[in-house]
Amino acid sequence: MTKMQHDAPGGFPVHRRTLLRGASALGLAAAVPGFARRAFAATTEEMTAAAKKWVDTEFQPSTLSKDAQMKEMEFFIKAAEPFRGMDINVVSETLTTHEYESKTLARAFSEITGINLKHDLIQEGDVIEKLQTQMQSGQNIYDAYVNDSDLIGTHFRYGQAVPLSDFMTGDGKDFTLPTLDVDDFMGKSFTTAPDGKLYQIPDQQFANLYWFRHDWFSDPKLQEQFKAAYGYDLGVPVNWSAYEDIADFFTNKVKEINGVRVWGHMDYGKKDPSLGWRFTDAWLSMAGAGDKGIPNGLPVDEWGIRVEGCRPAGSSVTRGGDTNGPAAVYALDKYIEWLKKYAPPEAAGMTFSEAGPVPGQGNIAQQIFWYTAFTADLTKPGLPVVNEDGTPKWRMAPSPHGPYWEEGMKLGYQDCGSWTLLKSTPKERQQAAWLYAQFCICKSTSLKKLQVGLTPIRDSDIRSKAMDEMAPKLGGLVEFYRSPARVAWTPTGTNVPDYPRLAQLWWQNVAEAVTGEVTPQQAMDNLAKQQDQVLARLERAGNLGDCGPKLNEEKDAQYWYDQPGAPKPKLENEKEKGQTVAYDSLLQAWKEGKVR
């Protein structure tokens, strides 16, 4: 696993998709781009013919007509004239979507524009290390990066990322696709900072949803048995109480289906960096920690960090934060309880990457914390969870919420890998790389890329006829992204001033609670204190401008509990009555424009 330099301003933790793909390799050096140009002989006519070939054979389907696609291609051909023969290098992590870009779109772009485009794929931890090195040294390692919008608070405050909204009206104006249609991107709000500027632009995204065995939930005998035991219908759980009842039902009452031992819950608990984003990826807000607000709670977000204006003011309840408030402690307590009582025994010793394939083995009834990035893996023919006709036996649905949650709060996490330009990259290289970034996300190519990678970024793509046809085999992915519910699934927001330094604190503290070394309350107290210590160091450094941290003075916790919003005092009854909704009713509500 990559050794991260945690003490530097860009000391970044290993990330979720690094673990999905395996441990990162040390010593992966990116080629430092040179400025020499290769001889380039193709004519405009030949590049136009190449564009037509790609449009006809590869870039289908598209929400654009072929004529409209060719107009976009003609823009790229003309805009690229100053850069023909240049070697441009970009980087992203290794995901199916980015593999398609690297192997197919990069080649198409080079043939159509005359720019020699090299799209490197490395593990996510390595992407962040390269980004960190360039930010600290000023050396131009890559001309553009795809990195998570979780770093929006970091990019916004450190001032080393190019604000794309300024770039598109300034140095990049002549190189910005007229039909880019920024408002069509579903993740636009994720990459917009408090100053109103767009710092990154989405390239791929996926959500963290609820997963369940639709075939089991539809079984009349199981439905009758569940209602007799719990007094309400077996269905998609709306709250954590219902999720807990369903977990208990399948684990302790059903026990076996077709001779196979079944479990009512799946998770992972090994002391490992993946345990950290198991929590930072909105687990606390799912329980009800933090304040109302989309895309993130204000003034207190899902990390429990309070901001005053745009200045982080504290994590601890005594400073007005919610990292160690009752809702956060409840979230950790339930995670541990469910892992031990309702998941397979081996789950406690698994990492994210090890636990991911388990639902596909056919013995898991539901999973509250499941990434849509696994959609392709769980729809493979021949799996116990896939029907003979290729349709899944499972479905995805909105995550249930805890008792502290209120309407208007975010309800889950969404990963949004986004194109990012750094100020240390020479202007002409920024411009050339920006052309490729747009090529990967323009309407001419985005729908086909969606069908390959299943990571939608455009509203127009997800609502297309082509996705109508794919929807039955994707277990609710299309329906979710078309629904009004999707807006409550968002990435880490701008309250987090230095994602790398703060994210590393989570897994170590959570792990101590999982092993029983400390109580959930002690774990969250320690985490809140450590976060405040980092914020205090950033405040003393004073290099984050007018939106850098400025800690509140500590006050008695009751003072903050008496104020409106987060942190909220402990509820007398955290086990509310279970509530479920029929999946078909949920789909109908979405079609009618309702959340549920």
LINSULFEN-V203772 format. One record per backbone hydrogen bond with DSSP energy under -0.5 kcal/mol. NH is the residue of the N-H (numbers start at 1). CO is the residue of the C=O. E is the energy in kcal/mol with one decimal. If there is no record, write none. Layout:
# LINSULFEN-V203772
nh = {NH/NH}
co = {CO/CO}
e = {E/E}
This chain:
# LINSULFEN-V203772
nh = {4/6/8/11/12/18/19/20/21/22/28/29/33/33/38/47/48/49/50/51/52/53/54/55/56/57/58/59/60/63/69/70/71/72/73/74/75/76/77/78/79/80/81/83/84/84/85/86/87/88/88/90/91/92/94/95/99/100/101/102/103/104/105/106/108/109/110/111/112/113/114/116/117/118/118/119/120/120/122/122/126/127/128/129/130/131/132/133/134/135/136/137/138/141/143/144/145/146/147/147/149/151/152/155/156/157/158/159/161/162/164/164/165/166/167/168/169/170/170/172/173/175/176/177/180/184/185/186/188/190/191/191/192/193/196/199/199/200/201/203/204/206/208/209/209/210/211/212/213/214/214/215/217/218/219/223/224/225/226/227/228/229/230/231/236/238/239/240/243/244/245/246/247/248/249/250/251/252/253/253/254/255/256/257/260/262/263/264/265/269/269/270/272/275/276/277/278/279/280/281/282/283/284/286/287/288/289/291/293/298/301/301/304/306/306/307/308/309/310/311/312/312/313/314/319/320/321/322/323/323/324/325/326/329/330/331/332/333/334/335/336/337/338/339/340/341/342/343/343/347/348/349/350/355/356/357/358/360/361/362/365/367/370/370/372/374/375/378/379/380/383/384/385/386/387/390/393/394/395/396/397/401/402/404/405/405/409/411/412/415/417/418/419/420/423/425/429/430/431/432/433/434/435/436/437/438/439/440/441/441/442/445/446/449/450/451/452/453/454/459/462/463/464/468/469/470/471/473/474/476/477/480/481/482/483/483/486/487/488/489/490/490/496/497/502/503/504/505/506/507/508/509/510/511/512/513/513/514/515/516/517/518/523/524/525/526/527/528/529/530/531/532/533/534/535/536/537/538/539/540/541/542/547/548/550/552/555/559/560/560/561/562/563/576/581/586/587/588/589/590/591/592/593/594}
co = {2/4/5/8/10/15/15/16/17/18/25/27/31/141/85/43/44/45/46/47/48/49/50/51/52/53/54/54/58/443/65/66/67/68/69/70/71/72/73/74/75/76/78/80/80/81/114/83/36/86/116/118/144/120/122/93/95/96/97/98/99/100/100/101/104/105/106/107/108/109/110/86/115/88/116/117/90/118/92/120/123/123/124/125/126/127/128/129/130/131/132/133/134/139/89/89/420/91/145/418/416/148/149/151/152/153/154/155/155/421/162/198/198/163/163/164/166/166/167/167/170/172/173/175/177/181/182/457/185/187/187/188/189/197/193/191/197/191/419/417/417/415/413/207/370/397/367/395/365/212/393/393/213/214/216/219/220/221/222/223/224/225/226/227/581/579/579/401/239/240/241/242/243/244/245/246/247/248/248/249/249/250/254/260/257/255/363/342/342/347/350/350/270/272/273/273/274/276/276/277/280/279/279/282/283/284/284/300/408/292/299/305/301/304/314/299/311/307/308/308/310/547/306/306/316/317/316/304/304/315/315/322/568/325/326/327/328/329/330/331/332/333/334/335/336/337/338/338/339/344/345/346/347/351/352/353/355/357/358/359/263/211/209/368/207/371/372/374/376/377/380/360/360/383/391/387/385/385/212/475/210/238/286/287/287/402/406/488/488/206/204/147/201/145/160/422/426/426/427/428/429/430/431/432/433/434/435/436/437/438/438/442/442/445/446/447/448/449/450/184/458/459/461/464/465/466/467/470/471/471/474/476/477/478/479/480/483/484/485/486/412/488/493/495/498/499/500/502/503/503/504/505/506/507/508/509/510/510/511/513/512/512/519/520/521/522/523/524/525/526/527/528/529/530/531/532/533/534/535/536/537/538/544/545/312/313/318/556/556/557/557/558/560/574/236/582/583/584/585/586/587/588/590/589}
e = {-0.6/-1.4/-1.2/-2.1/-1.0/-0.5/-1.5/-1.2/-1.6/-1.1/-0.7/-1.4/-0.6/-0.5/-3.1/-2.2/-2.4/-2.1/-2.0/-2.4/-2.2/-2.0/-2.3/-2.7/-2.5/-2.3/-2.4/-2.6/-1.6/-0.6/-2.4/-2.3/-1.6/-1.7/-2.3/-2.5/-1.6/-2.0/-2.4/-2.2/-3.2/-1.7/-1.4/-2.1/-0.5/-1.1/-3.1/-2.4/-0.6/-0.7/-2.5/-2.5/-1.5/-1.9/-0.6/-1.2/-2.6/-1.9/-1.7/-2.9/-2.7/-2.4/-1.6/-2.9/-2.4/-2.9/-2.2/-2.2/-2.3/-2.5/-2.2/-2.7/-1.3/-2.8/-0.5/-0.5/-2.7/-0.7/-2.0/-0.5/-0.6/-2.0/-2.2/-1.7/-2.5/-2.4/-2.9/-2.7/-2.4/-2.4/-2.2/-2.6/-2.2/-1.3/-3.1/-0.7/-2.3/-2.0/-0.7/-2.4/-1.8/-1.6/-2.3/-3.1/-2.6/-1.5/-2.8/-1.2/-0.6/-3.0/-0.7/-1.4/-1.5/-0.7/-2.3/-2.9/-0.9/-0.7/-0.8/-2.6/-1.7/-1.3/-1.3/-0.5/-2.0/-1.9/-1.6/-2.6/-1.4/-1.0/-0.9/-0.8/-0.9/-2.4/-2.5/-2.5/-0.7/-0.9/-1.4/-3.0/-1.7/-1.8/-2.2/-0.7/-3.2/-2.7/-2.6/-2.3/-2.3/-1.2/-0.5/-1.9/-2.4/-1.3/-1.4/-2.6/-2.4/-2.3/-2.6/-2.3/-1.9/-1.4/-2.7/-2.2/-2.3/-3.3/-1.1/-2.1/-1.8/-2.6/-2.2/-2.6/-2.4/-2.4/-2.5/-2.3/-2.0/-2.8/-0.7/-1.8/-2.7/-1.9/-3.3/-2.2/-1.6/-3.1/-2.3/-0.6/-1.1/-1.3/-0.6/-2.4/-1.0/-2.4/-1.5/-0.9/-0.8/-1.7/-2.3/-1.7/-1.7/-1.2/-0.9/-1.9/-1.3/-1.2/-2.8/-2.7/-2.8/-2.2/-0.5/-2.0/-1.7/-0.5/-2.8/-2.0/-2.6/-0.6/-0.9/-1.9/-0.6/-0.5/-3.8/-0.9/-1.8/-1.8/-2.9/-2.3/-0.8/-2.1/-0.5/-1.0/-0.6/-2.4/-2.5/-2.0/-2.0/-2.6/-2.7/-1.9/-2.1/-2.6/-2.8/-2.0/-2.0/-2.3/-2.5/-0.8/-0.6/-2.1/-0.8/-1.4/-1.9/-2.2/-2.0/-0.5/-1.3/-1.2/-2.3/-1.3/-2.8/-2.7/-2.2/-0.5/-3.1/-2.0/-1.9/-2.0/-1.2/-0.7/-1.6/-0.6/-0.5/-1.9/-3.1/-1.8/-2.9/-0.5/-2.3/-2.7/-2.4/-2.0/-3.2/-1.7/-0.7/-1.4/-1.8/-2.9/-1.4/-2.9/-1.4/-2.2/-2.8/-2.9/-2.5/-1.6/-0.7/-2.3/-2.5/-2.0/-2.5/-2.5/-1.4/-1.4/-2.6/-2.3/-2.0/-1.9/-0.6/-0.8/-1.4/-1.2/-2.4/-1.9/-2.1/-2.1/-1.6/-2.8/-3.0/-2.6/-1.9/-1.4/-1.8/-1.2/-1.7/-1.1/-1.9/-1.9/-2.2/-0.6/-1.3/-2.5/-2.1/-1.4/-0.7/-1.2/-1.0/-0.8/-1.9/-1.8/-2.2/-0.7/-1.1/-0.9/-2.0/-2.8/-1.0/-1.4/-1.1/-0.6/-0.6/-1.3/-2.6/-2.3/-1.2/-1.1/-0.6/-2.1/-2.2/-0.5/-1.6/-1.5/-2.6/-2.2/-2.3/-2.6/-2.3/-2.6/-2.3/-2.5/-2.7/-2.3/-1.8/-2.0/-2.6/-2.4/-2.0/-2.4/-2.3/-2.4/-2.2/-1.7/-0.8/-1.5/-2.7/-3.0/-2.5/-1.3/-0.9/-0.6/-2.2/-1.8/-1.2/-0.9/-1.9/-2.0/-2.3/-2.1/-2.2/-2.2/-2.1/-1.4/-1.8/-3.0}
